[in-house]
Amino acid sequence: MEINPIGIIHSPFAAKETCPIQPLYASGAVGRVEVFDEFAAGLKDIEGFSHIYLLYQLDRAGKVELVRAPFLDDTPHGIYATRHPCRPNGIGMSIVKLIKRENNILTIEGIDVLDQTPLIDIKPYVPKFDCFEAASEGWFAGKQWSSKPAGKE
Ligand SMILES: C[S@@+](CC[C@H](N)C(=O)[O-])C[C@H]1O[C@@H](n2cnc3c(N)ncnc32)[C@H](O)[C@@H]1O
């Protein structure tokens, strides 16, 4: 299997320590998604969506840990029950607000990735497909984030 980037995410975050852990905690964080010219035609009609999914490669993640304590808990959980970057295949996903499109550049808000993160795919967020109001949130229930604990990557 070979996956090649379709673009690059430009964000205000150069270091993990200052990078928000989810778009929910990144309001006001504006970034740019640069889609390579050869894929830009695929952005036709994207302007109609207020939010989009970005799928990307967590290219600076540490070693894979199948069970670990994530950012929001000191108790270890299986990696597939978390959003932590240290996962096999290192794929990250963020739903961000689409502010505008200028040719192959998307200006977005609510970005939680490091600058220069390789972009793998973009999909529109469609509430009638993607929003389940009665969904349960597992161990995340009641957890709130304020800042990254020192030493936790
Ligand atoms: C908890 S992950 C969540 C990412 C995404 N929203 C998800 O759920 O898949 C967000 C954290 O990943 C780390 N991170 C962001 N961009 C990264 C990259 N390119 N490589 C490695 N780690 C990254 C930062 O520490 C950031 O706070």
The ligand as an SDF file (V2000), in Angstrom:
LIG
                    3D

 27 29  0  0  0  0  0  0  0  0999 V2000
   -4.1960   14.1900   20.2400 C   0  0  0  0  0  0  0  0  0  0  0  0
   -3.7290   14.4630   18.5560 S   0  0  0  0  0  0  0  0  0  0  0  0
   -5.3140   14.5690   17.8010 C   0  0  0  0  0  0  0  0  0  0  0  0
   -5.2090   14.7490   16.3180 C   0  0  0  0  0  0  0  0  0  0  0  0
   -6.5280   14.6250   15.5900 C   0  0  0  0  0  0  0  0  0  0  0  0
   -7.4850   15.6630   15.9470 N   0  0  0  0  0  0  0  0  0  0  0  0
   -7.1340   13.2500   15.7720 C   0  0  0  0  0  0  0  0  0  0  0  0
   -8.0500   13.0960   16.5790 O   0  0  0  0  0  0  0  0  0  0  0  0
   -6.6800   12.3210   15.0940 O   0  0  0  0  0  0  0  0  0  0  0  0
   -3.1970   16.1310   18.5480 C   0  0  0  0  0  0  0  0  0  0  0  0
   -1.7850   16.2150   19.0320 C   0  0  0  0  0  0  0  0  0  0  0  0
   -0.9590   15.5250   18.1050 O   0  0  0  0  0  0  0  0  0  0  0  0
    0.3080   16.0980   18.0610 C   0  0  0  0  0  0  0  0  0  0  0  0
    0.6170   16.3770   16.6520 N   0  0  0  0  0  0  0  0  0  0  0  0
    0.0720   17.3070   15.8520 C   0  0  0  0  0  0  0  0  0  0  0  0
    0.6030   17.2600   14.6200 N   0  0  0  0  0  0  0  0  0  0  0  0
    1.4940   16.2550   14.6400 C   0  0  0  0  0  0  0  0  0  0  0  0
    2.3780   15.7000   13.6750 C   0  0  0  0  0  0  0  0  0  0  0  0
    2.4390   16.1700   12.4300 N   0  0  0  0  0  0  0  0  0  0  0  0
    3.1650   14.6630   14.0570 N   0  0  0  0  0  0  0  0  0  0  0  0
    3.1090   14.1820   15.3250 C   0  0  0  0  0  0  0  0  0  0  0  0
    2.3030   14.6590   16.2780 N   0  0  0  0  0  0  0  0  0  0  0  0
    1.5120   15.6890   15.9490 C   0  0  0  0  0  0  0  0  0  0  0  0
    0.2710   17.3590   18.9020 C   0  0  0  0  0  0  0  0  0  0  0  0
    0.8700   17.0530   20.1550 O   0  0  0  0  0  0  0  0  0  0  0  0
   -1.2190   17.6140   19.0680 C   0  0  0  0  0  0  0  0  0  0  0  0
   -1.4970   18.2600   20.2870 O   0  0  0  0  0  0  0  0  0  0  0  0
  1  2  1  0
  2  3  1  0
  2 10  1  0
  3  4  1  0
  4  5  1  0
  5  6  1  0
  5  7  1  0
  7  8  2  0
  7  9  1  0
 10 11  1  0
 11 12  1  0
 11 26  1  0
 12 13  1  0
 13 14  1  0
 13 24  1  0
 14 15  1  0
 14 23  1  0
 15 16  2  0
 16 17  1  0
 17 18  1  0
 17 23  2  0
 18 19  1  0
 18 20  2  0
 20 21  1  0
 21 22  2  0
 22 23  1  0
 24 25  1  0
 24 26  1  0
 26 27  1  0
M  CHG  2   2   1   9  -1
M  END
$$$$
